Amino acid sequence: MTISMLITLSQQLGVISSFAITWEEPLITLLSIVKLMLFDIEFLHLNCIVTFSPLSLFILRISILCICLAALLLVHFAYVVVRHGGRFRERMTTLRACSGTLCMAFYISIVSTVAGPLQCLPHPNQKLTAQSYQSIVCWESGEHTKMVAIGLTAMTIPMSFFVFCLMKIR
């Protein structure tokens, strides 16, 4: 429970760090650390190796959950083959529980990442730019339209998880 609460707190701090507020030390350092929980991979400075467009960076951030779920599936597959002689049907509840825990643990981060293109900030020139992708002009560029379409499509993942949870507690 404590680890779950710590993960949730760090995700909430990550969302707070995205507010357009000038923070002071030591909060700046703390908030930059918790950005990792929001799938903010820019701290890796990947642009030093390969230049990513904002659209590519957004797709990469969304793909992190899919990569984690694929890794979980691969580990589960290997574990069931080695420890349980390939009896996948018997171990399916374990896979569902692990993937549900992963989605639940990072729910705030997933929703925040997917909704990124919808978070626009006004500028003095009367234009809106995406908060996380400041080179993208909201509602005027084709790249923003693609990001919104991908984000709304990807929103089906957390919404499906939410509906599934509601059905289970009913």
matplotlib code that plots the C-alpha trace (Angstrom):
import matplotlib.pyplot as plt

x = [0.0, 2.8, 4.5, 1.2, 0.6, 4.2, 3.7, 0.4, 2.0, 4.9, 2.5, 0.5, 3.6, 4.5, 1.2, 1.8, 5.2, 3.6, 1.8, 3.2, 4.6, 8.1, 9.2, 12.1, 14.7, 14.5, 11.1, 12.6, 14.8, 12.0, 9.6, 12.3, 12.8, 9.1, 8.7, 10.0, 6.7, 4.9, 6.8, 8.8, 11.7, 13.2, 15.5, 17.4, 18.3, 17.6, 17.7, 21.5, 21.5, 18.5, 16.2, 12.6, 9.7, 7.1, 4.8, 7.4, 8.2, 4.5, 4.1, 7.2, 5.8, 2.5, 4.3, 6.1, 3.0, 2.7, 6.4, 6.0, 2.9, 4.8, 7.8, 5.4, 3.8, 7.3, 8.4, 5.1, 5.4, 8.9, 7.9, 4.9, 7.0, 9.8, 7.9, 4.5, 5.2, 3.4, 0.0, -1.0, -4.7, -4.1, -1.8, -4.0, -5.3, -1.8, -1.2, -4.5, -3.6, -0.1, -1.2, -4.1, -1.7, 0.6, -2.2, -3.6, -0.1, 0.5, -3.1, -2.5, 0.6, -1.2, -4.1, -1.8, 0.4, -2.5, -4.2, -0.9, -1.9, -5.2, -3.4, -2.7, -1.3, -2.1, 0.7, 0.8, 0.4, -3.1, -1.9, -2.2, 0.7, 0.7, 2.1, 4.3, 5.3, 5.8, 6.6, 3.2, 0.5, -2.8, -5.7, -3.8, -1.1, -1.5, 0.9, -1.3, -4.4, -2.5, -1.4, -5.0, -6.3, -3.6, -4.2, -8.0, -7.4, -5.0, -7.4, -9.4, -6.8, -7.3, -11.0, -11.4, -9.5, -11.7, -14.9, -13.5, -12.9, -16.4, -17.9, -15.9, -17.0, -20.7]
y = [0.0, 2.4, 1.9, 2.4, 5.6, 6.8, 6.1, 8.0, 10.9, 11.2, 11.1, 13.9, 15.9, 15.3, 16.8, 19.8, 20.3, 20.8, 23.9, 27.2, 28.3, 29.3, 27.0, 27.4, 25.0, 22.3, 21.9, 22.3, 19.3, 17.2, 18.0, 17.2, 13.8, 12.9, 13.9, 10.4, 9.0, 11.0, 9.3, 12.5, 11.0, 14.3, 14.0, 11.3, 14.0, 11.7, 14.8, 14.7, 11.3, 11.6, 14.5, 13.8, 15.9, 16.7, 14.2, 11.4, 12.3, 12.1, 8.7, 7.5, 8.7, 6.9, 3.7, 3.4, 1.7, -0.7, -1.5, -2.2, -4.4, -6.3, -6.8, -8.0, -10.4, -11.7, -12.3, -14.0, -16.2, -17.3, -17.8, -20.0, -22.1, -22.6, -22.9, -24.2, -26.3, -24.0, -24.2, -20.7, -21.1, -21.7, -18.6, -16.2, -14.6, -13.8, -12.0, -10.1, -9.1, -7.9, -5.9, -4.4, -3.4, -1.8, 0.2, 1.2, 2.3, 4.5, 5.6, 9.3, 9.3, 7.6, 10.1, 13.1, 11.9, 11.1, 14.4, 16.4, 17.8, 19.1, 21.2, 24.5, 27.8, 31.3, 33.5, 37.3, 36.9, 35.4, 31.9, 28.8, 26.3, 22.8, 23.0, 19.9, 20.6, 24.4, 24.4, 23.0, 25.7, 24.3, 23.8, 25.4, 22.9, 19.5, 18.0, 19.1, 17.5, 14.3, 14.4, 15.1, 12.2, 9.8, 11.1, 10.5, 7.1, 6.2, 7.5, 4.3, 2.5, 4.3, 4.7, 0.9, 0.2, 2.6, 1.0, -2.5, -1.5, 0.0, -3.2, -5.3, -3.2, -3.2]
z = [0.0, 0.9, -2.5, -4.3, -2.4, -3.1, -6.9, -6.8, -4.9, -7.3, -10.3, -8.8, -8.1, -11.8, -12.9, -10.5, -12.0, -15.4, -14.2, -15.5, -12.1, -11.3, -8.5, -6.1, -4.9, -3.5, -5.2, -8.7, -8.1, -6.6, -9.4, -12.1, -10.5, -10.4, -14.1, -14.8, -13.5, -16.2, -19.0, -19.6, -21.4, -22.4, -19.3, -21.2, -23.8, -26.7, -29.0, -28.6, -30.5, -32.7, -33.5, -32.6, -33.9, -31.2, -32.9, -32.7, -29.1, -28.2, -29.9, -28.0, -24.7, -25.4, -26.5, -23.1, -21.6, -24.6, -24.3, -20.5, -21.2, -23.9, -21.6, -18.9, -21.4, -22.4, -18.8, -18.0, -21.1, -20.1, -16.5, -17.4, -19.8, -17.3, -14.0, -15.0, -18.1, -20.4, -18.7, -19.8, -19.1, -15.4, -15.1, -17.0, -13.8, -12.8, -16.1, -15.8, -12.2, -13.2, -16.2, -14.2, -11.4, -14.0, -15.5, -12.1, -10.8, -13.8, -14.5, -13.7, -15.9, -18.7, -18.7, -18.4, -21.2, -23.6, -22.8, -23.5, -26.9, -25.4, -22.8, -24.6, -23.2, -24.6, -25.8, -26.2, -30.0, -29.4, -30.4, -28.3, -28.1, -26.6, -23.0, -23.3, -27.0, -27.2, -30.9, -31.8, -32.4, -31.1, -33.5, -36.5, -37.4, -39.0, -36.5, -33.6, -35.3, -35.6, -32.0, -30.9, -33.0, -31.6, -28.1, -28.3, -29.8, -27.0, -24.4, -25.1, -23.0, -19.7, -20.3, -21.0, -17.8, -15.9, -17.3, -16.6, -12.9, -12.7, -14.0, -11.4, -8.4, -9.5]

ax = plt.figure().add_subplot(projection="3d")
ax.plot(x, y, z, "-o")
ax.set_aspect("equal")
plt.show()
